[in-house]
């Protein structure tokens, strides 16, 4: 009898493939979204000093009350369209249906690939605004934590630093911080922080989670920036790869960002910043279009989003850099 194994024809599995992408992005959880705004618009900012100034006084009979007022400043919105396109040839589409072809779905793959590029670009833009900004700490690119959020022993300053940051935000805004963003390395190091573990040792078997850390710090949300970006220039084969965490100030050294996030945009609602997006003809914030390039025998899929990042109040955030040390 023939050896069936030796007679098998090599071919790709149709239901198994490998692809890499960031599992999640946290940018939308940092800056709330303002949808369907005009490309050129302004956000009114009431003067903070006027609202906290003690000016009321006693009005005597027949006299006038003290007069006061409140100036208004503006944060300008100027949206720009970010777009990326990917083509699908007739040959790829036709041969993808072959029995021995790789398990590709050219049209769907092209749309997903382009959409991910827009998501990645937005994450990079938001992270750059946060990590390069001057917040309530008063330092460009953040307060240097000197790697002291990663030690396991008594030298760890994480809890003390967060408490200091909370007070710094509240003292200049009257608003309590309610969110904390961490990079991946810092979060993993905090899982070994003795001061943190001691406070949770009787809960959930002493295993630190973001929800538990939020409860410990009296915050609404703790988020971990795990997204990476490839900083290598593309080579001919398209295989060059140099990984960098998006949510870092200095590569490999970690970060933390404490801030106030409004429940929803609204009138007289404090916010550190917003993500403004315009609407396309169909009312959606993101557009996917396709067109035919007949001479090349291919179709092109384009994904686009028109948006702007607007810094509203730097006093509502506190940034630390270099929180992690190996």
Order of alpha helices (4+ residues) and beta strands (2+ residues): alpha-alpha-beta-beta-alpha-beta-beta-alpha-alpha-beta-alpha-beta-alpha-alpha-alpha-beta-beta-beta-beta-beta-beta-beta-beta
